[in-house]
Amino acid sequence: MSATPHDVAAVTSVLNGLVAAWERHDADAYGELFTQDATYITYVGTFYQGRRDIVDSHRTLFTTFLKGTKLADEVLDIRFHGPDVAVVHGRGDTFKGKRPRKLTKIQTYTLVRQQDDTWRIAAFHNTKRKPLMESISYRFAPGLIPDAER
């Protein structure tokens, strides 16, 4: 489906908002970018359901394991499935200091347009990349290399 430049910009703005809220360690602003009933799966496999769960977990993360970190996000693909649903694939990572050149996580966001024309994230899934395993599998089975990496 063809999307308008306005819709692409609106979806991208939501992802930029995640990065900005993370940099401020503002769990409430971070959570506001999700629907009330959103699902959030971390790269370690933890499943959070609902905005409140996402906010509470990030409030804890921002004061413990992820204290002082920033969020790097890189959009690989945005696809619209009808006028009110977008699926975004990207790479991301958390970091301190200099932004990493290679991002170690691959992410899928499903965004929906709300009744007030605001786009929000309805589902997020984060997976840790295994570059060494990718490299080995590509070497022995070149047919596994995605088009985007050829």
Secondary structure, 3 states (H helix, E strand, C coil): CCCCHHHHHHHHHHHHHHHHHHHHCCHHHHHHCEEEEEEEECCCCCEEECHHHHHHHHHHHHHCCCCCCEEEEEEEEEEECCCCEEEEEEEEEEECCCCCCCCCEEEEEEEEECCCCCEEEEEEEEEECCHHHHHHHHHHCHHHCCHHHC
